[in-house]
Amino acid sequence: MTRIAFIGLGNMGAPMARNLVQAGHSVHGFDVAAANLAQLVKAGGVAAASAQDAVRGADIVVTMLPAGQHVRGVYLGADGVIATAAKGALLIDCSTIDVQTARETESAAWARDLDFIDAPVSGGTVGADAATLTFMCGGSDRAFTRAQPVLAQMGKTVVHAGGPGNGQAAKICNNMILGISMIAVGEAFNLAAKLGLPADKLFDISSKSSGQCWSLTTYCPVPGPVPTSPANRGYAPGFTGAMMLKDLELAQEAAHSAGVATPLGAAAQALYALYAGSGHAQDDFSGIIRMLAGQGEAPR
């Protein structure tokens, strides 16, 4: 039985940790929220008194944290994960953070002869619950080989994107595509409604022609065509507007650092900043269609 420390038991981390428990691992978790720890215990895990307590004696450490500063705080420093982890432990960070923090954390782990991999996820809370997440991994071949079996118990697709930080690079590039495409799909449905073209007719046509994309066929932002999309449950989130804004901000930071022009990415960031700032930060990101329409409901 592998002992796994899991730090960060929020909306994503809790079901991921539960899936590891169900796979037969001994999961010792820590979260700043007592209710999240109680969920882990109910699922069969062990509540740790601190992150350090969870990490001591662990074969594998998994973290799912909100942002780069939290990853730095948990991993680095005199009592951080890297200083506390047992010799030979594998460290897996599933947070979505900036590339530089991922690479600096990997370097600090390497200095202590610890394997570290950045493995941000795609799939949202639905994928976390169903263990169908996609993991985009950056790190050495050895770290990826070690991480792949445990990641496969939380997800359906595990991809090695290359060296340290490349998992984060893949995640922010992918989500920049997603943010831009969702806006395009929303604008198209809004225009169709004004022109008298029913949403189901546009879906039938575009889903089989050159407008086809994930934002349309899997996550359609209007009620009806895709029954499982958030549009059919009042835009209750699978992936919130705030989370999309965070990823677009990370993409813009990376673009500026690399000297790459991403005008559509910048425009998407600005629009999601308006969406989140107008009271929809915790609504699903696809609900931006309503803001684009200037009305309370998406077209049907």
C-alpha positions as CSV (number, residue, x, y, z in Angstrom):
1,M,0.0,0.0,0.0
2,T,1.4,3.4,-1.1
3,R,1.3,6.2,1.5
4,I,0.2,9.4,-0.3
5,A,0.2,12.9,1.2
6,F,-2.5,15.1,-0.4
7,I,-2.4,18.8,0.3
8,G,-5.3,20.9,-0.9
9,L,-8.7,19.2,-0.6
10,G,-11.0,21.8,-2.2
11,N,-13.5,21.3,-5.1
12,M,-10.9,19.5,-7.2
13,G,-8.5,18.0,-4.6
14,A,-11.3,16.3,-2.5
15,P,-12.6,14.0,-5.3
16,M,-9.0,13.4,-6.6
17,A,-7.9,12.3,-3.1
18,R,-11.1,10.2,-2.7
19,N,-10.2,8.3,-6.0
20,L,-6.8,7.5,-4.6
21,V,-8.4,6.1,-1.4
22,Q,-10.7,4.0,-3.6
23,A,-7.6,2.8,-5.5
24,G,-6.3,1.3,-2.3
25,H,-3.7,3.9,-1.2
26,S,-3.3,5.2,2.3
27,V,-4.1,8.9,1.8
28,H,-3.0,11.4,4.5
29,G,-4.5,14.8,3.7
30,F,-4.3,18.3,4.8
31,D,-6.4,21.4,4.1
32,V,-6.9,24.7,5.9
33,A,-10.7,24.1,5.9
34,A,-11.8,21.6,8.6
35,A,-14.8,20.6,6.5
36,N,-12.6,19.5,3.7
37,L,-10.6,17.3,6.1
38,A,-13.8,15.8,7.4
39,Q,-14.8,14.8,3.8
40,L,-11.5,13.0,3.4
41,V,-12.0,11.0,6.6
42,K,-15.5,10.1,5.5
43,A,-14.0,8.8,2.3
44,G,-11.6,6.6,4.2
45,G,-8.5,8.9,4.3
46,V,-6.6,10.2,7.3
47,A,-6.7,13.8,8.4
48,A,-3.3,15.3,9.1
49,A,-2.7,18.1,11.6
50,S,-0.5,20.0,9.2
51,A,1.0,19.8,5.7
52,Q,4.3,18.7,7.4
53,D,2.5,16.0,9.3
54,A,0.9,14.7,6.1
55,V,4.2,14.6,4.2
56,R,6.3,12.9,6.8
57,G,6.8,9.2,5.7
58,A,4.9,9.7,2.5
59,D,6.0,7.9,-0.7
60,I,4.2,10.4,-2.9
61,V,3.1,14.0,-2.2
62,V,0.2,15.4,-4.3
63,T,-0.7,19.1,-4.1
64,M,-3.7,20.9,-5.6
65,L,-3.4,24.6,-4.6
66,P,-5.0,27.9,-5.8
67,A,-2.0,29.8,-7.2
68,G,1.8,30.1,-7.5
69,Q,2.3,31.8,-4.1
70,H,0.6,28.9,-2.4
71,V,2.8,26.4,-4.1
72,R,5.9,28.3,-3.1
73,G,4.6,28.6,0.5
74,V,3.9,24.8,0.7
75,Y,7.0,23.5,-1.1
76,L,9.8,25.9,-0.3
77,G,11.2,27.1,3.0
78,A,12.7,25.5,6.1
79,D,9.5,23.4,6.9
80,G,8.1,23.0,3.4
81,V,7.4,19.8,1.5
82,I,10.9,19.7,-0.1
83,A,12.6,20.0,3.3
84,T,10.2,17.5,5.0
85,A,9.8,14.8,2.3
86,A,11.4,11.4,2.8
87,K,14.4,10.6,0.6
88,G,13.3,9.3,-2.8
89,A,9.7,10.7,-2.5
90,L,7.9,11.7,-5.6
91,L,6.3,15.2,-5.6
92,I,3.4,15.9,-7.9
93,D,1.9,19.4,-8.1
94,C,-1.5,19.4,-9.9
95,S,-2.1,23.2,-9.4
96,T,-2.4,25.5,-12.3
97,I,0.4,28.1,-11.7
98,D,3.0,30.2,-13.6
99,V,5.7,28.3,-15.5
100,Q,8.5,30.0,-13.5
101,T,7.3,28.8,-10.1
102,A,6.9,25.3,-11.4
103,R,10.5,25.3,-12.8
104,E,12.0,26.9,-9.6
105,T,10.1,24.3,-7.4
106,E,11.4,21.4,-9.6
107,S,15.0,22.8,-9.3
108,A,14.7,23.0,-5.5
109,A,13.4,19.4,-5.4
110,W,16.2,18.2,-7.7
111,A,18.8,19.7,-5.4
112,R,17.5,17.3,-2.7
113,D,17.4,14.4,-5.1
114,L,13.6,14.4,-5.1
115,D,11.5,13.8,-8.3
116,F,9.1,16.6,-9.0
117,I,6.5,16.9,-11.8
118,D,4.1,19.7,-12.6
119,A,0.8,18.1,-13.6
120,P,-2.0,20.6,-14.0
121,V,-5.4,19.1,-15.0
122,S,-8.2,19.6,-17.4
123,G,-11.7,18.3,-16.9
124,G,-13.1,20.3,-14.0
125,T,-15.0,19.0,-11.0
126,V,-17.0,16.5,-13.2
127,G,-13.7,14.9,-14.4
128,A,-12.3,14.9,-10.9
129,D,-15.3,13.1,-9.6
130,A,-15.3,10.6,-12.4
131,A,-11.5,10.1,-12.5
132,T,-11.5,11.2,-16.2
133,L,-9.2,14.1,-15.8
134,T,-6.5,15.0,-18.4
135,F,-3.0,15.5,-16.8
136,M,-0.5,17.6,-18.7
137,C,2.9,16.8,-17.2
138,G,6.3,18.5,-17.1
139,G,9.4,16.9,-15.7
140,S,12.1,14.4,-16.2
141,D,11.4,11.1,-17.9
142,R,12.0,9.3,-14.6
143,A,9.6,11.6,-12.7
144,F,6.9,11.1,-15.3
145,T,7.4,7.3,-15.4
146,R,6.9,7.2,-11.6
147,A,4.0,9.6,-11.6
148,Q,2.0,8.1,-14.5
149,P,0.4,5.1,-12.6
150,V,-0.9,7.2,-9.8
151,L,-2.2,10.0,-12.1
152,A,-4.0,7.3,-14.1
153,Q,-6.0,6.5,-11.0
154,M,-7.3,10.0,-11.0
155,G,-7.6,10.6,-14.8
156,K,-8.2,9.1,-18.2
157,T,-5.4,10.8,-20.1
158,V,-1.8,11.4,-18.9
159,V,0.5,13.2,-21.3
160,H,4.2,14.0,-20.9
161,A,4.6,17.5,-22.3
162,G,8.4,17.6,-21.8
163,G,10.7,19.1,-19.2
164,P,9.9,21.0,-16.0
165,G,7.2,23.7,-16.4
166,N,5.9,22.3,-19.7
167,G,2.8,20.9,-18.1
168,Q,1.9,24.4,-17.0
169,A,2.8,25.8,-20.5
170,A,0.4,23.2,-22.0
171,K,-2.4,24.0,-19.6
172,I,-2.3,27.8,-20.1
173,C,-2.0,27.5,-23.9
174,N,-4.9,25.0,-24.0
175,N,-7.1,27.2,-21.8
176,M,-6.3,30.3,-23.8
177,I,-7.8,28.4,-26.8
178,L,-10.8,27.4,-24.7
179,G,-11.5,30.9,-23.4
180,I,-11.2,32.4,-26.9
181,S,-13.3,29.7,-28.5
182,M,-16.1,30.0,-25.9
183,I,-16.4,33.7,-26.6
184,A,-16.6,33.0,-30.4
185,V,-19.3,30.3,-29.9
186,G,-21.3,32.6,-27.6
187,E,-21.1,35.5,-30.1
188,A,-22.2,33.2,-32.9
189,F,-25.3,32.0,-31.0
190,N,-26.2,35.5,-30.0
191,L,-26.0,36.7,-33.6
192,A,-28.0,33.7,-34.8
193,A,-30.8,34.5,-32.3
194,K,-31.0,38.1,-33.6
195,L,-31.1,36.8,-37.2
196,G,-33.9,34.4,-36.4
197,L,-31.9,31.2,-36.6
198,P,-32.8,28.8,-33.8
199,A,-30.0,27.7,-31.5
200,D,-30.6,24.0,-32.2
201,K,-30.4,24.6,-36.0
202,L,-27.0,26.4,-35.6
203,F,-25.8,23.6,-33.4
204,D,-26.8,20.9,-35.9
205,I,-25.0,22.7,-38.7
206,S,-21.9,24.0,-37.0
207,S,-21.3,20.8,-35.0
208,K,-20.9,19.0,-38.3
209,S,-19.0,21.7,-40.2
210,S,-16.0,24.1,-39.9
211,G,-17.3,25.7,-36.7
212,Q,-17.0,22.5,-34.8
213,C,-15.0,22.8,-31.5
214,W,-15.1,21.5,-27.9
215,S,-16.8,24.7,-26.7
216,L,-19.7,23.9,-29.1
217,T,-20.1,20.2,-29.1
218,T,-19.2,19.3,-25.5
219,Y,-19.9,22.5,-23.6
220,C,-22.5,24.3,-25.7
221,P,-23.3,27.6,-23.9
222,V,-27.0,27.6,-24.8
223,P,-29.6,25.3,-23.1
224,G,-30.8,22.3,-25.1
225,P,-28.3,21.0,-27.6
226,V,-25.8,19.4,-25.1
227,P,-27.9,18.2,-22.1
228,T,-24.8,17.8,-19.9
229,S,-23.5,21.4,-20.4
230,P,-23.8,24.0,-17.6
231,A,-26.2,26.0,-19.7
232,N,-28.9,23.4,-18.7
233,R,-28.4,23.9,-15.0
234,G,-28.4,27.7,-14.8
235,Y,-24.6,27.9,-15.4
236,A,-23.8,26.2,-12.2
237,P,-20.0,25.8,-12.5
238,G,-18.0,23.0,-13.7
239,F,-15.2,25.6,-14.4
240,T,-15.9,29.0,-12.9
241,G,-15.4,32.4,-14.6
242,A,-12.8,33.2,-11.9
243,M,-10.8,30.1,-12.8
244,M,-10.9,31.0,-16.5
245,L,-9.8,34.5,-15.7
246,K,-6.9,33.2,-13.7
247,D,-5.7,30.9,-16.5
248,L,-6.0,33.7,-19.1
249,E,-4.0,36.0,-16.8
250,L,-1.3,33.3,-16.5
251,A,-1.3,33.0,-20.3
252,Q,-0.8,36.8,-20.7
253,E,2.0,36.8,-18.2
254,A,3.7,34.1,-20.1
255,A,3.1,35.8,-23.4
256,H,4.6,39.0,-22.2
257,S,7.6,37.2,-20.7
258,A,8.2,35.4,-24.0
259,G,7.6,38.4,-26.2
260,V,4.7,36.7,-28.0
261,A,1.7,38.7,-29.4
262,T,-1.6,37.1,-28.3
263,P,-4.2,39.8,-29.1
264,L,-7.2,37.4,-29.0
265,G,-5.9,36.0,-25.7
266,A,-5.6,39.6,-24.3
267,A,-9.2,40.4,-25.5
268,A,-10.5,37.2,-23.9
269,Q,-8.8,38.1,-20.6
270,A,-10.4,41.6,-20.7
271,L,-13.9,40.1,-21.3
272,Y,-13.6,37.5,-18.6
273,A,-12.4,40.2,-16.2
274,L,-15.6,42.1,-16.9
275,Y,-17.6,38.9,-16.5
276,A,-16.1,37.9,-13.2
277,G,-16.2,41.5,-12.0
278,S,-19.9,41.8,-12.7
279,G,-20.9,39.2,-10.1
280,H,-20.3,36.1,-12.2
281,A,-16.9,34.9,-10.8
282,Q,-18.5,31.8,-9.4
283,D,-20.8,31.1,-12.3
284,D,-19.6,28.7,-15.1
285,F,-17.3,30.4,-17.6
286,S,-19.6,29.5,-20.4
287,G,-22.2,31.9,-18.9
288,I,-20.3,34.7,-20.5
289,I,-22.7,34.3,-23.4
290,R,-25.3,36.2,-21.4
291,M,-22.9,39.1,-20.8
292,L,-22.1,39.2,-24.5
293,A,-25.8,39.3,-25.3
294,G,-26.4,42.1,-22.8
295,Q,-29.3,40.2,-21.3
296,G,-30.1,37.8,-18.5
297,E,-30.5,34.6,-20.5
298,A,-28.7,32.9,-23.3
299,P,-30.6,32.5,-26.6
300,R,-32.6,29.3,-27.2
